[in-house]
């Protein structure tokens, strides 16, 4: 007898229907990045290094068909339906922070990805001039990174851009991850030496407002 395969959960229930759309691997993380402001395919791919470009394209097409995103020129823009997922997704993040967010595993620590996440959340408007350069140096990762903010637009460099560095952020990868995600308060990390801002004091004392934390840190 020929068996019929039913896609999804096969239950007439709004939770089941939502999981049919959102429960596939990588879907919620793609939506996380769309909600936090990433709109271009290459930037989405860079922020999700374990996701193949072909699967990313497939998921975005699924979201378009479902009415969660619209493709406008080269940008993927959330619709009203997509934006309504924000409190749900960050509610899940708040639950995770409270009940399942222990010490990071070594495999979860990616210095390059952390710097990529951080660069979109900087506010250097209190710094003088139109170009601001932050160096990022990890004690346990040999790679150096630079975040260049030119006219308010940030970019990440993994080779020296040749501009003077205003402030260097020095830490180990695990500590900076935990500060960024709100697990360790920034002032505590600085006081205990797990995080250091190196540079002129009139700039380093502004770093608590320059380095805006991950949107999930508030959870």
N, C-alpha and C positions, 0 to 999 in steps of 0.2 A: 504494500500500500504506500502511495506517495505521501510524504509528510509535507505539510505547509509550514513554512517558517514565518513567524510574525515578527516584524520589526518592532523594536522598543519593548515596553513592558506589557502591552496588551491589556491595560486597565483603563476604564473610563473614569479618570480621576485627574483633577488639575495638577496634583503633585506629580503623578505619573507622566502627564503630558509635558510638564516643565522639564522633568528629567530626561525624557526622550530627546529634547532639544539641547539641554545644558549639561547633561550628565556624562557626555563623552570626554575622553582624555584631552586635556589642554583647554577645553572650552572656557572654563571659568577663569583661567589665568589670562587667556586672550582678552576676555571681557574686563578683567581687572585692569589691564594696561590700557584698553580703550577708555575705560571710565576715568583713569587718572591722566588722560590727555594725549596718549600716543595715537596718532592717526595714520601714519604712513607705513606701508608694508615693510620696508627695510628696517624701520625703527622697531616695529613689532617683532620682527625676526631677531634683531640684535638683543632685545630684552628678554627673549625666550630661547636661549641658545640650545636647549635640548630638543627643540621642536623643529622638524624638517620644514622647509619652505613649501613643499607640496602639501603637507598636512595643514599648515597655516592657511594656505590658499583655499583648501577644501572647507575648513571651518568658517572662514570669512564668507564663502559662498553660501554655506548653510545659514549663517546669520542674516545675510541679505535676503534669502528666500523667506526666512521666518519674520522679516520686518524688524530686526533688531538694529541693523546698520544700513546705511546708504553709502554707496561709493560716489563721491563727488570729486571729479578729476582724479587726483592720485591719493585722495584722503578717504579714510573710512570713518564716517561720522555716525554716532549713535542716534537712533530715532527716540521718540518719547518712550517706546516700549523698552528700548535698550537702557535708557537712563533710569527707568524705574527699577532696574536691577541693582542700582548702587547701594541702597540701604540693606538689601538682602545680602549682597556680596560682602559688604563690610561688617554686617552683623555676623556672618560666618567667620570673618577674620577676628572679630571681638571674641567669639566663642573659642576659636582656636588659641588666641592669646591667653585666655583664662584657663583652659582645660588641657591643652595638648602642646604647649609651647615651652619645651624645656631647653636645655643646652643644645646648641647647634651640632649636628653631625659633621665630620670633616668633609664628606661628599657634598654637603649643602653650601659650603663656603667657596664662593667664586668671586675673587677680588675684582676682576674686570666687570662682571655683572653688577656688583655693588656700586662701583663708580658710575656705571651707566645709569643705574637707578637714581643715584644721588644728584647727577648733573641736571636733571629736570626739575629739581626741587630747591635750587639755590636762589636766594634773593640778595644780590650784591648791589642793590640800588643805593645802599648807604656808603659804598666805597666811592672814592673820588675817581673822576675820569670815565671814559667810555669803554675801556678794555680792562677786564679783571682776570687774573690768572690765579687759580688755586692748584697747588701741587698736592698729590696724595701719595704718601710713602708708607708702605707696610713693613713692619719688622720681620714678618715671616713669609713674605712673598717678594721675589727679586724684581718684579716689574714695577716701573714707576708710571704714574699717570698724571696728566694735567687736564684740568677743566678750564677752558677759555670761555669767558663770557664777553662777547663783543656786541655792544649796543643792545644789551639785554638778552641776546640769543646765545645759549650755551652749546658747547661742543666738547667732546672728549678726545684727547690725544694720548697715544701710547708711546710717542716719541717727543722729545723736547721741542715745543713750538717756537722757541727762540725768544720769547718775551719774558720780561722780569716777572718773578713769582711774587704775588702779594702776600699770600699766606700758604704755608704747608700744613696739611692735615696728616699727623703721624699717629699710627696706631697699629695693632695687630688686626688681622682680618676679622677674627671672631668678635673682638670688642667693638669694632666699628659697625659690624652688622647689628649687634645687639643694641647699640646706641641708636642707629638708624631706625630700627624697628620698635623702639620704645621700651625694650626690656631692661636696659640699663639707662638711668637718667644721665643726660649729657654732663651735668655739673659734677655728678659722682665720678664719671669716667675721667674727667679732667683732674679732679681732686686726688684720685688714686693713681694717676699716671698712666691709665690705660688709653687715654686719648690726649694728644697735645696739639695745640695750635702754635705754629712757629712763624714769627714775623713781627713787624712793628706792633707795639702794644695798642696803638690807636685803631688798628685793624683787627687784631686777634680778639680784643674784647667785644667785638661786634659779631663774632662767629656764631654765638648762640641764636641770633636772629637770622644770620645768613644761611646757616645749615638747617633748613626746614626738614623735619623728619618725614618718614614715610606716612602716607595717609592712614595706614593701618596702626600707626603708633598710638593714635588717640584712643584706639579700642582697648 
